[in-house]
Amino acid sequence: MGSYLSVPAYFTSRDL
């Protein structure tokens, strides 16, 4: 799980 501080990072964190 990544960080959800950013909008694009939010979707990326779900993939990670």
C-alpha positions as CSV (number, residue, x, y, z in Angstrom):
1,M,0.0,0.0,0.0
2,G,1.3,3.4,-1.0
3,S,0.4,6.9,0.2
4,Y,-3.0,8.5,-0.6
5,L,-1.8,12.1,-0.1
6,S,-2.3,12.7,-3.8
7,V,-5.1,11.9,-6.2
8,P,-3.1,9.9,-8.7
9,A,-1.2,8.3,-5.8
10,Y,-4.5,7.2,-4.3
11,F,-5.2,4.8,-7.1
12,T,-1.6,3.8,-7.2
13,S,-1.6,2.9,-3.6
14,R,-4.5,0.5,-4.2
15,D,-2.6,-1.3,-6.9
16,L,0.5,-1.5,-4.7
